[in-house]
Amino acid sequence: MSQLTHLDDQGRANMVDVTDKLVTSREARAEAVINMLPETLAMIAEGRHKKGDVLAVARIAGIQAAKRTSDLIPLCHPLLLTSVKVVLTPDFDASAMRVTTVCRLAGQTGVEMEALTAASVAALTLYDMCKAVDKGMVINQVRLLEKTGGKSGTWSVEDAPHD
C-alpha cells in the first residue's frame, strides 16, 4: 500500500505540494446510483414533477459541485476544470437513476474528487427535489469508475481487486 499523500512525516494533515508535478491532461469518471419507487422514477423520467425539470436541476447542481470541490473537501486543490459532464440515466429494471460524471482538465493534480463530488451532489439534488413524494430513496454506489493522466497513469474499476 502506498503512503498517504495528505500526511507529512509526523503524521499531520497537509496539502500535497504539486509545484514540481508536470501539467498533463487528466480525466476522472465517477457514478452514484439513487434507488427509488418505480412511480418516482417514472415521474422524473417523464418530466411530470411539479417542481419542473428535476434532471436539469440535478445536472446543474453536479456541475456546480465539481467547480466548488475545494471549498468542500479541506485538502483539495482549487482546479481550473475544462469540462464537467453529468449524465442522468433512468434504470427502470432497478428502479434507480444512475448519475455518471466526467471531469477534465490540464493540470498538476487529478480530478477524482471533483467527479465524485459532482455525482454525489447530483444524487443529493434528486433526493431533495423528490423527497416530498419518496422519502425512502437510497443513494449508493458512489464510486470512482476510471481516472487517466498524471504520474500514476490510468486506473479503472475493472482493474481493481473485488471482494
C-alpha positions in Angstrom: 0.0 0.0 0.0 1.3 3.5 -0.8 2.0 6.2 1.7 -0.9 8.5 2.4 -0.2 11.7 0.5 -2.0 14.1 2.7 0.1 13.4 5.8 3.6 14.8 6.4 6.5 12.9 8.0 5.0 13.5 11.5 1.5 12.3 10.5 0.0 15.8 10.3 -2.5 16.6 7.6 -1.2 18.9 4.9 -2.0 19.9 1.3 0.1 18.0 -1.2 2.7 20.2 -2.9 2.2 19.8 -6.6 4.6 22.6 -7.7 7.0 20.2 -9.4 4.4 18.0 -11.0 4.0 18.1 -14.8 0.9 19.6 -16.3 -0.9 16.7 -18.0 -4.3 16.0 -19.4 -6.4 14.4 -16.7 -9.8 12.9 -16.6 -12.0 11.1 -14.0 -15.3 9.3 -14.3 -17.5 8.6 -11.3 -21.0 7.4 -10.5 -23.7 7.4 -7.9 -27.0 5.4 -8.0 -30.2 6.6 -6.3 -32.8 3.9 -5.9 -36.4 5.0 -5.6 -40.0 3.9 -6.1 -40.9 3.0 -9.7 -43.6 5.8 -9.6 -40.9 8.3 -8.6 -38.6 7.2 -11.4 -41.4 7.4 -13.9 -42.4 10.9 -12.7 -38.8 12.1 -13.1 -38.1 10.4 -16.5 -41.4 11.7 -17.9 -40.9 15.3 -16.6 -44.1 15.2 -14.5 -42.7 16.7 -11.3 -44.5 19.8 -10.2 -41.1 21.4 -9.4 -40.1 21.3 -13.0 -37.2 19.7 -14.8 -35.6 17.7 -12.0 -32.9 16.3 -14.2 -31.8 19.7 -15.4 -31.5 21.0 -11.8 -29.5 17.9 -10.7 -27.2 18.3 -13.7 -26.5 21.9 -12.9 -26.0 21.0 -9.2 -23.5 18.4 -10.1 -21.5 20.8 -12.4 -21.6 23.5 -9.7 -20.4 21.0 -7.1 -17.4 19.9 -9.2 -16.4 23.5 -9.5 -16.6 24.0 -5.7 -15.0 20.8 -4.6 -12.0 22.5 -3.0 -14.5 24.5 -0.8 -16.0 21.3 0.5 -13.0 18.9 0.8 -10.4 20.5 3.0 -7.1 19.5 1.3 -8.3 19.5 -2.3 -6.5 22.0 -4.6 -8.7 24.5 -6.4 -8.7 23.4 -10.0 -9.4 25.0 -13.4 -11.8 22.4 -14.8 -12.1 22.5 -18.6 -15.1 20.2 -18.8 -17.7 18.7 -16.4 -20.4 16.4 -17.7 -23.3 15.0 -15.7 -25.4 12.3 -17.3 -28.6 11.0 -15.6 -29.8 7.7 -16.9 -33.0 6.0 -15.6 -32.7 2.3 -15.0 -36.3 1.1 -14.9 -35.3 -2.5 -14.2 -33.5 -1.5 -11.0 -35.9 1.4 -10.2 -32.9 3.7 -10.0 -31.4 6.8 -11.5 -27.7 6.4 -12.4 -25.6 9.5 -12.2 -22.4 9.4 -14.2 -19.9 12.3 -14.2 -16.8 13.1 -16.2 -14.4 15.9 -15.2 -11.4 17.0 -17.3 -8.5 19.4 -17.1 -4.9 20.0 -18.0 -3.2 20.4 -14.6 -0.8 19.2 -12.0 -3.3 17.1 -9.9 -6.1 14.7 -10.6 -9.9 15.4 -10.8 -11.2 12.3 -9.0 -12.7 14.3 -6.1 -14.4 16.6 -8.5 -16.1 13.8 -10.3 -17.1 12.1 -7.1 -18.4 15.3 -5.7 -20.4 16.0 -8.8 -22.0 12.6 -8.7 -22.8 12.8 -5.0 -24.4 16.3 -5.2 -26.4 15.5 -8.3 -27.8 12.4 -6.5 -28.5 14.5 -3.4 -30.3 17.1 -5.5 -32.5 14.4 -6.9 -33.3 13.3 -3.4 -34.0 16.9 -2.3 -36.3 17.6 -5.2 -38.3 14.3 -4.8 -38.3 13.7 -1.1 -41.9 15.0 -0.8 -43.1 12.0 -2.9 -40.4 9.4 -1.9 -38.6 9.8 1.4 -37.2 6.2 1.2 -34.8 6.9 -1.7 -31.4 5.5 -1.2 -28.1 6.9 -2.6 -25.5 4.2 -3.0 -22.6 3.1 -5.2 -20.8 6.4 -5.1 -17.5 5.4 -6.6 -14.7 6.3 -9.0 -15.1 4.4 -12.3 -11.9 5.5 -14.0 -9.1 8.0 -13.9 -6.5 8.9 -16.5 -3.4 11.0 -16.7 -0.8 12.0 -14.2 2.2 10.1 -12.8 0.1 7.1 -11.8 -1.5 6.7 -15.2 -4.8 5.0 -15.9 -6.9 3.3 -13.3 -10.3 1.6 -13.9 -12.7 -0.1 -11.5 -12.5 -3.1 -13.8 -8.8 -3.4 -12.8 -9.5 -3.2 -9.1 -9.5 -6.3 -6.9 -13.0 -7.3 -5.9 -14.1 -8.9 -2.7 
